[in-house]
Amino acid sequence: MANPRDQVPASTHTQFNIGLISKVFAAAAILMLRDDSLIGLDEPVIAHLPEFTMAHPRHTLITVRMLLNHTSGLPGTHAAMTASPWPKPSSSAPQA
């Protein structure tokens, strides 16, 4: 069901969260790139994605490893997953 509460059936256009499954494939691909010396886990993300930006300049410190082990401070897609010691992308002041 696309929406079980309202009994809306799923269709070919229904989007579902796939949880953390995509992260496994992304992590495997990143580690293959690391094995081929094409990426370093402790390199800043902006070394490979220079267009990656946030309101606070700390985004330049986010590394590939931090993305893979959930310590980058980026908020999740749901309110329950947005707890972070880092400022939100719209924030301009560092947290104490």
Sequence and secondary structure as in RCSB ss.txt:
>XXXX:A:sequence
MANPRDQVPASTHTQFNIGLISKVFAAAAILMLRDDSLIGLDEPVIAHLPEFTMAHPRHTLITVRMLLNHTSGLP
GTHAAMTASPWPKPSSSAPQA
>XXXX:A:secstr
  BTTTTB   TT     TTHHHHHHHHHHHHHHHTTS  TTSBGGGT TT   SSGGGGG BHHHHHTT S   
 SSGGG   SS  TT  S   
